[in-house]
Amino acid sequence: MSRPPVPSKAGPSPGAPPLPWAGRFLLLVLAGNMLIDGLEVSVVVVALPSIGADLGLSPWQVQWAMGGFALGFGALLLPGRRLVARYGHRRLYLGALALFVLASLAGGLTDDPLLLLGSRIVKGMCAALTAPTGLAIISTTYEEASARARALSVYTFCGGIGFTTGLLLAGVLAPHDWHWTFVATAPVAAVLLVLAAAAVPRQQPGPDHPIAPTVRRLLGNGALLRPALGAAILNGTYLGLLSLMAHQAWNLLHWSPWQTAAAFLPACLP
């Protein structure tokens, strides 16, 4: 006589369990900072003509207000890995976020072109520390694969949304005063800094890895280097084209910053 089937203890496979409250709180902080990093890439594009006209800068000179962020980001992206290993995720993340607040205030309260450029470079360097550190925090904090995948998807999505939000924010703020496009993120980053102090877990610094072998491996890996160079050229061309179109819309069509931002919106959706 056959035995009746034994019911499975596992039961039906439910969907991915929801993140605990602490995990959601941490993700809110990390994703909010990633949104600001994406926003900073595009927030000055629409305001560039206003900045150039107010400070007496040529279109070539005012480009550095946008390119300075990318310059700072690229300069510290690889060394940032060593800094994270030396000082730990939490300390470096909070320090970079605090410096970001100060740089935002400095850039928004000055009319000195050099200080303006310096603030953009510093903000790019801060983003080079917080963006990959946020990824590392997610990878080490969310142990379950499904929770980690969801957290990473939200984190990266907020970066794309931030780029679009930057255009819209500049369209609203630049007609009043372009300084607001630099200082607007300071209070938000300050709030995130306070929340991050409570949300980001403490971790012991890891082993200090020298940067030279990493650079050699990257430069020697053609399968990785060629797409990276292509992506850099493509993104640089894209941002340069947006900047050129912003100047043409300002000088030839006499569009307002809001009209320019609305025209760019379809090309900047994530």
LOKE-526613 format. One record per residue (C-alpha): residue number from 1; residue in one letter; x, y, z. Coordinates in pm, whole numbers, plus 50000, padded with zeros to 5 digits. Example, Ala and Ser with C-alpha at 12.3 -4.5 7.8 and 13.67 -1.06 7.14 Angstrom:
i:1; aa:a; u:51230; v:49550; w:50780
i:2; aa:s; u:51367; v:49894; w:50714
//
This chain:
i:1; aa:m; u:50000; v:50000; w:50000
i:2; aa:s; u:50143; v:50334; w:49901
i:3; aa:r; u:50205; v:50600; w:50159
i:4; aa:p; u:50021; v:50932; w:50141
i:5; aa:p; u:50238; v:51213; w:50016
i:6; aa:v; u:50422; v:51402; w:50285
i:7; aa:p; u:50358; v:51775; w:50261
i:8; aa:s; u:50663; v:51985; w:50199
i:9; aa:k; u:50782; v:52184; w:50497
i:10; aa:a; u:50893; v:52467; w:50276
i:11; aa:g; u:50542; v:52527; w:50143
i:12; aa:p; u:50477; v:52744; w:49842
i:13; aa:s; u:50757; v:52979; w:49747
i:14; aa:p; u:50651; v:53322; w:49861
i:15; aa:g; u:50773; v:53643; w:49705
i:16; aa:a; u:51085; v:53814; w:49828
i:17; aa:p; u:51038; v:53915; w:50192
i:18; aa:p; u:51015; v:54286; w:50259
i:19; aa:l; u:51319; v:54467; w:50386
i:20; aa:p; u:51327; v:54525; w:50762
i:21; aa:w; u:51275; v:54879; w:50887
i:22; aa:a; u:51646; v:54938; w:50945
i:23; aa:g; u:51724; v:54817; w:50593
i:24; aa:r; u:51465; v:55050; w:50442
i:25; aa:f; u:51598; v:55343; w:50642
i:26; aa:l; u:51953; v:55274; w:50527
i:27; aa:l; u:51841; v:55239; w:50166
i:28; aa:l; u:51653; v:55569; w:50189
i:29; aa:v; u:51972; v:55746; w:50295
i:30; aa:l; u:52197; v:55580; w:50037
i:31; aa:a; u:51952; v:55622; w:49750
i:32; aa:g; u:51889; v:55985; w:49846
i:33; aa:n; u:52259; v:56058; w:49827
i:34; aa:m; u:52284; v:55879; w:49494
i:35; aa:l; u:52000; v:56095; w:49363
i:36; aa:i; u:52197; v:56406; w:49462
i:37; aa:d; u:52509; v:56273; w:49288
i:38; aa:g; u:52312; v:56222; w:48966
i:39; aa:l; u:52149; v:56562; w:49006
i:40; aa:e; u:52485; v:56736; w:49032
i:41; aa:v; u:52588; v:56612; w:48688
i:42; aa:s; u:52308; v:56799; w:48511
i:43; aa:v; u:52192; v:57076; w:48744
i:44; aa:v; u:52426; v:57336; w:48594
i:45; aa:v; u:52365; v:57253; w:48225
i:46; aa:v; u:52063; v:57480; w:48189
i:47; aa:a; u:52219; v:57748; w:48411
i:48; aa:l; u:52547; v:57770; w:48214
i:49; aa:p; u:52439; v:58064; w:47994
i:50; aa:s; u:52323; v:58258; w:48301
i:51; aa:i; u:52650; v:58185; w:48481
i:52; aa:g; u:52857; v:58295; w:48182
i:53; aa:a; u:52661; v:58616; w:48134
i:54; aa:d; u:52674; v:58707; w:48503
i:55; aa:l; u:53045; v:58634; w:48554
i:56; aa:g; u:53163; v:58749; w:48211
i:57; aa:l; u:53289; v:58405; w:48108
i:58; aa:s; u:53315; v:58272; w:47756
i:59; aa:p; u:53124; v:57954; w:47661
i:60; aa:w; u:53453; v:57762; w:47673
i:61; aa:q; u:53537; v:57890; w:48022
i:62; aa:v; u:53193; v:57830; w:48166
i:63; aa:q; u:53207; v:57467; w:48051
i:64; aa:w; u:53432; v:57397; w:48347
i:65; aa:a; u:53142; v:57464; w:48581
i:66; aa:m; u:52997; v:57141; w:48446
i:67; aa:g; u:53318; v:56957; w:48361
i:68; aa:g; u:53472; v:57024; w:48702
i:69; aa:f; u:53237; v:56776; w:48865
i:70; aa:a; u:53332; v:56502; w:48618
i:71; aa:l; u:53700; v:56592; w:48662
i:72; aa:g; u:53684; v:56553; w:49039
i:73; aa:f; u:53482; v:56233; w:49011
i:74; aa:g; u:53726; v:56070; w:48772
i:75; aa:a; u:54033; v:56184; w:48966
i:76; aa:l; u:53931; v:56016; w:49291
i:77; aa:l; u:53730; v:55716; w:49174
i:78; aa:l; u:54019; v:55467; w:49175
i:79; aa:p; u:54209; v:55608; w:49477
i:80; aa:g; u:53879; v:55613; w:49663
i:81; aa:r; u:53890; v:55234; w:49691
i:82; aa:r; u:54211; v:55256; w:49888
i:83; aa:l; u:54070; v:55529; w:50112
i:84; aa:v; u:53767; v:55312; w:50186
i:85; aa:a; u:53993; v:55023; w:50281
i:86; aa:r; u:54201; v:55245; w:50508
i:87; aa:y; u:53932; v:55445; w:50688
i:88; aa:g; u:53624; v:55224; w:50659
i:89; aa:h; u:53287; v:55271; w:50489
i:90; aa:r; u:53114; v:55471; w:50759
i:91; aa:r; u:53388; v:55721; w:50835
i:92; aa:l; u:53463; v:55793; w:50470
i:93; aa:y; u:53096; v:55814; w:50372
i:94; aa:l; u:53009; v:56062; w:50646
i:95; aa:g; u:53323; v:56267; w:50585
i:96; aa:a; u:53261; v:56294; w:50211
i:97; aa:l; u:52898; v:56388; w:50267
i:98; aa:a; u:52995; v:56662; w:50515
i:99; aa:l; u:53252; v:56800; w:50271
i:100; aa:f; u:52987; v:56794; w:49998
i:101; aa:v; u:52764; v:57021; w:50210
i:102; aa:l; u:53047; v:57271; w:50261
i:103; aa:a; u:53141; v:57270; w:49891
i:104; aa:s; u:52777; v:57329; w:49793
i:105; aa:l; u:52757; v:57632; w:50020
i:106; aa:a; u:53091; v:57766; w:49897
i:107; aa:g; u:52991; v:57734; w:49531
i:108; aa:g; u:52649; v:57887; w:49583
i:109; aa:l; u:52769; v:58188; w:49782
i:110; aa:t; u:53055; v:58303; w:49559
i:111; aa:d; u:53099; v:58500; w:49238
i:112; aa:d; u:53463; v:58401; w:49199
i:113; aa:p; u:53500; v:58172; w:48894
i:114; aa:l; u:53796; v:57986; w:49045
i:115; aa:l; u:53616; v:57918; w:49371
i:116; aa:l; u:53311; v:57813; w:49173
i:117; aa:l; u:53519; v:57565; w:48973
i:118; aa:g; u:53694; v:57444; w:49287
i:119; aa:s; u:53363; v:57372; w:49458
i:120; aa:r; u:53249; v:57167; w:49159
i:121; aa:i; u:53572; v:56964; w:49160
i:122; aa:v; u:53541; v:56899; w:49533
i:123; aa:k; u:53178; v:56791; w:49494
i:124; aa:g; u:53281; v:56551; w:49218
i:125; aa:m; u:53548; v:56404; w:49444
i:126; aa:c; u:53292; v:56361; w:49721
i:127; aa:a; u:53061; v:56179; w:49479
i:128; aa:a; u:53353; v:55955; w:49378
i:129; aa:l; u:53370; v:55847; w:49742
i:130; aa:t; u:53001; v:55821; w:49834
i:131; aa:a; u:52871; v:55650; w:49517
i:132; aa:p; u:53096; v:55338; w:49525
i:133; aa:t; u:53099; v:55336; w:49905
i:134; aa:g; u:52719; v:55321; w:49899
i:135; aa:l; u:52742; v:55016; w:49673
i:136; aa:a; u:52988; v:54854; w:49912
i:137; aa:i; u:52762; v:54925; w:50210
i:138; aa:i; u:52468; v:54765; w:50029
i:139; aa:s; u:52675; v:54460; w:49934
i:140; aa:t; u:52793; v:54400; w:50291
i:141; aa:t; u:52473; v:54493; w:50476
i:142; aa:y; u:52203; v:54315; w:50277
i:143; aa:e; u:52307; v:53952; w:50312
i:144; aa:e; u:52006; v:53796; w:50137
i:145; aa:a; u:52047; v:53792; w:49759
i:146; aa:s; u:51694; v:53910; w:49677
i:147; aa:a; u:51710; v:54198; w:49926
i:148; aa:r; u:52052; v:54299; w:49796
i:149; aa:a; u:51931; v:54292; w:49435
i:150; aa:r; u:51632; v:54510; w:49517
i:151; aa:a; u:51846; v:54756; w:49709
i:152; aa:l; u:52095; v:54781; w:49421
i:153; aa:s; u:51817; v:54837; w:49167
i:154; aa:v; u:51668; v:55120; w:49376
i:155; aa:y; u:52015; v:55268; w:49430
i:156; aa:t; u:52109; v:55277; w:49062
i:157; aa:f; u:51761; v:55392; w:48955
i:158; aa:c; u:51789; v:55695; w:49183
i:159; aa:g; u:52110; v:55796; w:49006
i:160; aa:g; u:51925; v:55813; w:48673
i:161; aa:i; u:51631; v:55995; w:48827
i:162; aa:g; u:51873; v:56243; w:48979
i:163; aa:f; u:52009; v:56339; w:48636
i:164; aa:t; u:51657; v:56418; w:48512
i:165; aa:t; u:51568; v:56597; w:48833
i:166; aa:g; u:51876; v:56817; w:48798
i:167; aa:l; u:51753; v:56958; w:48468
i:168; aa:l; u:51407; v:57033; w:48605
i:169; aa:l; u:51547; v:57186; w:48922
i:170; aa:a; u:51778; v:57413; w:48724
i:171; aa:g; u:51487; v:57519; w:48505
i:172; aa:v; u:51298; v:57631; w:48815
i:173; aa:l; u:51587; v:57793; w:49004
i:174; aa:a; u:51805; v:57950; w:48732
i:175; aa:p; u:51550; v:58219; w:48628
i:176; aa:h; u:51560; v:58356; w:48983
i:177; aa:d; u:51932; v:58324; w:49055
i:178; aa:w; u:52179; v:58067; w:48921
i:179; aa:h; u:52347; v:58054; w:49265
i:180; aa:w; u:52053; v:57846; w:49385
i:181; aa:t; u:52147; v:57565; w:49148
i:182; aa:f; u:52471; v:57524; w:49346
i:183; aa:v; u:52340; v:57568; w:49698
i:184; aa:a; u:52003; v:57390; w:49668
i:185; aa:t; u:52149; v:57048; w:49744
i:186; aa:a; u:52325; v:57164; w:50062
i:187; aa:p; u:52026; v:57140; w:50301
i:188; aa:v; u:51922; v:56804; w:50155
i:189; aa:a; u:52275; v:56669; w:50190
i:190; aa:a; u:52290; v:56803; w:50546
i:191; aa:v; u:51972; v:56613; w:50637
i:192; aa:l; u:52112; v:56299; w:50473
i:193; aa:l; u:52432; v:56343; w:50674
i:194; aa:v; u:52238; v:56341; w:51001
i:195; aa:l; u:52036; v:56038; w:50891
i:196; aa:a; u:52347; v:55858; w:50765
i:197; aa:a; u:52513; v:55900; w:51104
i:198; aa:a; u:52230; v:55692; w:51249
i:199; aa:a; u:52179; v:55450; w:50959
i:200; aa:v; u:52522; v:55354; w:50822
i:201; aa:p; u:52660; v:55059; w:51021
i:202; aa:r; u:53004; v:55064; w:51177
i:203; aa:q; u:53259; v:54842; w:51006
i:204; aa:q; u:53623; v:54771; w:51066
i:205; aa:p; u:53859; v:54905; w:50799
i:206; aa:g; u:53980; v:54636; w:50563
i:207; aa:p; u:54332; v:54565; w:50438
i:208; aa:d; u:54505; v:54850; w:50258
i:209; aa:h; u:54535; v:54759; w:49889
i:210; aa:p; u:54793; v:54946; w:49677
i:211; aa:i; u:54639; v:55128; w:49383
i:212; aa:a; u:54918; v:55064; w:49128
i:213; aa:p; u:54842; v:54692; w:49069
i:214; aa:t; u:54473; v:54772; w:49026
i:215; aa:v; u:54551; v:55038; w:48765
i:216; aa:r; u:54785; v:54802; w:48580
i:217; aa:r; u:54521; v:54529; w:48571
i:218; aa:l; u:54259; v:54770; w:48441
i:219; aa:l; u:54485; v:54915; w:48173
i:220; aa:g; u:54593; v:54567; w:48067
i:221; aa:n; u:54238; v:54436; w:48034
i:222; aa:g; u:54138; v:54533; w:47682
i:223; aa:a; u:53793; v:54378; w:47713
i:224; aa:l; u:53720; v:54621; w:47997
i:225; aa:l; u:53926; v:54919; w:47883
i:226; aa:r; u:53772; v:54958; w:47536
i:227; aa:p; u:53408; v:54974; w:47654
i:228; aa:a; u:53512; v:55208; w:47938
i:229; aa:l; u:53681; v:55448; w:47696
i:230; aa:g; u:53383; v:55428; w:47463
i:231; aa:a; u:53143; v:55506; w:47747
i:232; aa:a; u:53359; v:55800; w:47859
i:233; aa:i; u:53369; v:55945; w:47508
i:234; aa:l; u:52996; v:55891; w:47461
i:235; aa:n; u:52901; v:56052; w:47791
i:236; aa:g; u:53141; v:56342; w:47741
i:237; aa:t; u:53001; v:56405; w:47394
i:238; aa:y; u:52646; v:56386; w:47527
i:239; aa:l; u:52707; v:56641; w:47803
i:240; aa:g; u:52896; v:56866; w:47563
i:241; aa:l; u:52605; v:56854; w:47320
i:242; aa:l; u:52360; v:56946; w:47595
i:243; aa:s; u:52580; v:57239; w:47692
i:244; aa:l; u:52607; v:57361; w:47333
i:245; aa:m; u:52231; v:57335; w:47286
i:246; aa:a; u:52172; v:57527; w:47610
i:247; aa:h; u:52386; v:57816; w:47483
i:248; aa:q; u:52211; v:57814; w:47146
i:249; aa:a; u:51870; v:57812; w:47311
i:250; aa:w; u:51976; v:58108; w:47526
i:251; aa:n; u:52153; v:58317; w:47259
i:252; aa:l; u:51955; v:58242; w:46942
i:253; aa:l; u:51608; v:58134; w:47054
i:254; aa:h; u:51603; v:58344; w:47373
i:255; aa:w; u:51450; v:58057; w:47566
i:256; aa:s; u:51415; v:58074; w:47940
i:257; aa:p; u:51596; v:57813; w:48153
i:258; aa:w; u:51265; v:57640; w:48216
i:259; aa:q; u:51190; v:57613; w:47842
i:260; aa:t; u:51538; v:57474; w:47782
i:261; aa:a; u:51499; v:57219; w:48061
i:262; aa:a; u:51162; v:57107; w:47924
i:263; aa:a; u:51311; v:57066; w:47576
i:264; aa:f; u:51596; v:56853; w:47713
i:265; aa:l; u:51371; v:56637; w:47927
i:266; aa:p; u:51287; v:56363; w:47668
i:267; aa:a; u:51659; v:56307; w:47605
i:268; aa:c; u:51741; v:56278; w:47976
i:269; aa:l; u:51483; v:56032; w:48104
i:270; aa:p; u:51641; v:55722; w:48268
//
